[in-house]
Amino acid sequence: TEVAEKLEEVVMIWIKQLRQVIVESEQMRRETDDIGPSAELEYWKTRMSSFNSLLDEIRSSRVKKIISILQAARSKTLKQWKELDGSITIAANEAKDNVRYLYTLDKFFGPLAKASPVTMMEYIPSLMNTVCMIYCTSLYYNTSECMTSLLLKITNQMINTCKTYLCEG
């Protein structure tokens, strides 16, 4: 029981740390007004990396041994642990799914940033079809908040490209 109590203390520290990570990940993102769509992909890639690292740690043999000892001791901390494990798994799956879908837009980011306004227009129908596909098929990215944010960033990029074209022309 003494070992179990010590392990419970360790798991409670982990729970507190994991809750902090989840709370921070759910906070509002602060971005500049003129940020482009490639920043959206980078955000989700970073998030995917963070949550995948957490999953690797949670699923490590060291952690599994501690959890199995606490299961044998019928620890009450396991309920909280399992809930957090589930939340982190969902967050990791969301990030992975979003990265996969946003990568389908990656081929448009270069032309949006570097093309002339006339050339840029050639990419818009395919870009919008891809955005529509993401909206229709993504498990997580098909919310109005995500779509609004993405379309705003695409529009920002188009405006920035046009400004650059006008200033250089």
Salt bridges, closest charged atoms under 4 A:
GLU31 OE2 - ARG29 NH2 2.73
GLU31 OE1 - LYS153 NZ 3.03
GLU40 OE1 - ARG29 NH2 2.61
GLU40 OE1 - LYS153 NZ 2.62
GLU42 OE2 - LYS45 NZ 3.14
GLU57 OE2 - ARG62 NH2 2.65
ASP85 OD1 - ARG59 NH2 3.27
GLU94 OE1 - ARG47 NH2 3.58
ASP97 OD1 - ARG100 NH2 3.07
